[in-house]
Amino acid sequence: MVRRPDGSLQVGRTLPGRGAWLHAESPQCLHDAARRNAFTRALRAPVPPDAVRALESQLGG
């Protein structure tokens, strides 16, 4: 997934921009990454909590 210029998160392997990997089959991976603030560190930019919630609903978690 990548962070879009508007701060939202989008899933895709070939999207432009700085990205981070998640285990697609493990909703717990997303929860753990959000809890540890890993998105902000991996993407080197602030990631709002509502962007993480939107990604969670997109992934069906």
Backbone as ProteinMPNN parsed JSONL, in Angstrom:
{"seq_chain_A": "MVRRPDGSLQVGRTLPGRGAWLHAESPQCLHDAARRNAFTRALRAPVPPDAVRALESQLGG", "coords_chain_A": {"N_chain_A": [[0.822, -1.149, 0.0], [0.326, 2.324, -0.489], [0.927, 5.746, 0.444], [-1.13, 8.304, -0.472], [-0.962, 11.605, -2.029], [-2.934, 13.153, -0.773], [-3.037, 12.12, 1.752], [-4.437, 9.811, 2.177], [-4.611, 6.189, 2.193], [-3.749, 3.67, -0.115], [-4.28, 0.542, -1.643], [-2.131, -1.484, -3.512], [0.263, -2.948, -5.688], [1.807, -1.763, -7.661], [1.664, 0.963, -7.551], [2.616, 4.424, -7.716], [5.002, 6.063, -5.576], [6.021, 6.192, -2.09], [5.906, 3.192, -0.321], [4.491, 0.564, 1.769], [4.587, -2.758, 3.053], [2.042, -5.134, 3.763], [0.65, -8.018, 5.338], [-1.62, -9.534, 3.453], [-3.488, -11.498, 4.061], [-3.821, -11.327, 6.759], [-5.546, -9.666, 9.034], [-4.716, -8.882, 11.51], [-2.128, -7.967, 11.2], [-2.429, -5.398, 10.083], [-3.712, -4.117, 12.246], [-1.716, -4.318, 14.217], [0.358, -2.837, 13.019], [-0.804, -0.291, 12.921], [-1.149, 0.187, 15.662], [1.496, 0.3, 16.551], [2.332, 2.551, 15.299], [3.561, 2.272, 12.859], [3.043, 2.916, 10.193], [3.467, 5.673, 9.823], [6.231, 5.814, 10.269], [7.253, 4.026, 8.277], [6.3, 5.138, 5.902], [7.293, 7.613, 6.041], [5.883, 9.957, 6.554], [3.149, 11.762, 7.987], [0.315, 9.83, 8.906], [-3.046, 9.94, 9.005], [-5.384, 8.785, 11.527], [-7.965, 8.215, 10.509], [-7.411, 7.516, 7.882], [-6.186, 5.067, 8.205], [-8.329, 3.624, 9.254], [-10.027, 3.684, 7.021], [-8.515, 2.178, 5.24], [-8.59, -0.247, 6.571], [-11.318, -0.909, 6.347], [-11.438, -1.163, 3.599], [-9.831, -3.391, 3.175], [-11.343, -5.263, 4.37], [-11.19, -5.823, 7.065]], "CA_chain_A": [[0.0, 0.0, 0.0], [1.061, 3.583, -0.558], [0.257, 6.948, 0.945], [-1.437, 9.236, -1.554], [-0.658, 12.989, -1.648], [-3.969, 13.699, 0.115], [-2.915, 11.482, 3.06], [-5.152, 8.538, 2.213], [-3.822, 4.995, 1.9], [-4.316, 2.908, -1.221], [-3.686, -0.776, -1.819], [-1.691, -1.802, -4.862], [1.697, -3.259, -5.753], [2.527, -1.004, -8.68], [1.321, 2.375, -7.434], [3.79, 5.27, -7.493], [5.155, 6.653, -4.253], [6.619, 5.384, -1.033], [4.931, 2.208, 0.112], [4.756, -0.349, 2.873], [3.99, -4.069, 2.827], [1.197, -5.738, 4.793], [0.194, -9.376, 5.044], [-3.002, -9.384, 2.991], [-4.39, -12.481, 4.676], [-3.789, -11.174, 8.21], [-6.031, -8.372, 9.535], [-3.957, -8.546, 12.711], [-0.948, -7.219, 10.739], [-2.865, -4.011, 9.968], [-3.95, -3.614, 13.601], [-0.418, -4.187, 14.882], [1.083, -1.725, 12.399], [-1.442, 0.95, 13.379], [-0.88, 0.329, 17.099], [2.909, 0.64, 16.721], [2.601, 3.75, 14.511], [4.508, 1.838, 11.83], [2.765, 3.549, 8.901], [4.149, 6.964, 9.792], [7.664, 5.569, 10.111], [7.55, 3.377, 6.992], [5.961, 6.019, 4.793], [8.013, 8.873, 6.292], [4.921, 11.054, 6.491], [2.037, 11.504, 8.911], [-0.836, 9.083, 8.393], [-4.143, 10.165, 9.943], [-6.106, 7.568, 11.957], [-9.098, 7.9, 9.627], [-6.874, 6.833, 6.694], [-5.979, 3.663, 8.596], [-9.677, 3.013, 9.341], [-10.521, 3.491, 5.652], [-7.772, 1.037, 4.692], [-9.12, -1.436, 7.234], [-12.605, -1.272, 5.741], [-11.155, -1.568, 2.22], [-9.278, -4.731, 3.218], [-12.333, -6.162, 4.956], [-10.774, -6.145, 8.423]], "C_chain_A": [[0.877, 1.225, 0.0], [0.231, 4.699, 0.071], [0.093, 7.9, -0.227], [-1.113, 10.66, -1.108], [-1.687, 13.615, -0.7], [-3.946, 13.066, 1.51], [-3.643, 10.164, 3.169], [-4.192, 7.4, 1.869], [-4.518, 4.208, 0.808], [-3.548, 1.606, -1.388], [-3.332, -0.992, -3.276], [-0.187, -2.01, -4.886], [2.466, -2.363, -6.695], [2.197, 0.484, -8.643], [2.578, 3.202, -7.201], [3.816, 5.809, -6.069], [5.783, 5.689, -3.27], [5.557, 4.456, -0.482], [5.376, 1.41, 1.315], [4.022, -1.654, 2.58], [3.167, -4.479, 4.037], [0.888, -7.158, 4.373], [-1.287, -9.301, 4.701], [-3.968, -10.332, 3.691], [-4.475, -12.348, 6.196], [-4.269, -9.791, 8.635], [-5.259, -7.922, 10.777], [-2.702, -7.738, 12.358], [-1.284, -5.73, 10.647], [-3.058, -3.392, 11.343], [-2.63, -3.381, 14.338], [0.373, -3.007, 14.328], [0.504, -0.385, 12.854], [-1.122, 1.209, 14.848], [0.558, 0.79, 17.34], [3.313, 1.905, 15.967], [3.605, 3.461, 13.382], [4.268, 2.517, 10.483], [3.5, 4.882, 8.776], [5.648, 6.788, 9.591], [8.0, 5.01, 8.737], [7.326, 4.319, 5.813], [6.627, 7.389, 4.915], [7.132, 10.095, 6.114], [3.795, 10.741, 7.469], [0.881, 10.786, 8.212], [-1.971, 9.25, 9.399], [-4.867, 8.864, 10.305], [-7.28, 7.217, 11.047], [-8.638, 7.246, 8.328], [-6.635, 5.358, 6.989], [-7.318, 2.948, 8.7], [-10.243, 2.758, 7.956], [-9.815, 2.317, 4.997], [-8.291, -0.261, 5.295], [-10.449, -1.853, 6.619], [-12.411, -1.732, 4.294], [-10.636, -3.006, 2.176], [-10.232, -5.744, 3.856], [-11.988, -6.599, 6.356], [-11.658, -5.544, 9.382]], "O_chain_A": [[2.028, 1.181, 0.433], [-0.989, 4.6, 0.206], [1.066, 8.256, -0.892], [-0.998, 10.903, 0.094], [-1.351, 14.502, 0.084], [-4.751, 13.436, 2.365], [-3.485, 9.458, 4.165], [-3.109, 7.622, 1.328], [-5.743, 4.091, 0.808], [-2.321, 1.575, -1.287], [-4.135, -0.717, -4.169], [0.551, -1.323, -4.18], [3.678, -2.214, -6.54], [2.436, 1.19, -9.623], [3.512, 2.731, -6.554], [2.772, 5.985, -5.441], [6.039, 4.527, -3.583], [4.435, 4.881, -0.207], [6.492, 1.565, 1.812], [2.969, -1.657, 1.942], [3.537, -4.212, 5.18], [0.867, -7.467, 3.182], [-2.115, -9.033, 5.572], [-5.136, -9.999, 3.888], [-5.125, -13.161, 6.852], [-3.492, -8.836, 8.605], [-5.163, -6.727, 11.058], [-2.266, -6.905, 13.153], [-0.499, -4.892, 11.091], [-2.619, -2.268, 11.585], [-2.456, -2.36, 15.003], [0.989, -2.261, 15.088], [1.252, 0.551, 13.139], [-0.853, 2.349, 15.228], [0.806, 1.589, 18.243], [4.481, 2.296, 15.981], [4.398, 4.327, 13.012], [5.209, 2.676, 9.705], [4.086, 5.178, 7.734], [6.265, 7.53, 8.827], [8.942, 5.477, 8.097], [8.081, 4.296, 4.84], [6.537, 8.218, 4.009], [7.563, 11.127, 5.598], [3.521, 9.573, 7.747], [0.526, 11.103, 7.076], [-1.877, 8.757, 10.524], [-4.951, 7.95, 9.485], [-7.561, 6.037, 10.835], [-9.4, 6.491, 7.724], [-6.853, 4.502, 6.132], [-7.44, 1.796, 8.283], [-10.875, 1.727, 7.729], [-10.442, 1.54, 4.276], [-8.415, -1.265, 4.594], [-10.676, -3.041, 6.395], [-13.145, -2.598, 3.818], [-10.957, -3.755, 1.253], [-9.951, -6.942, 3.874], [-12.448, -7.65, 6.801], [-11.464, -5.706, 10.587]]}, "name": "protein", "num_of_chains": 1, "seq": "MVRRPDGSLQVGRTLPGRGAWLHAESPQCLHDAARRNAFTRALRAPVPPDAVRALESQLGG"}
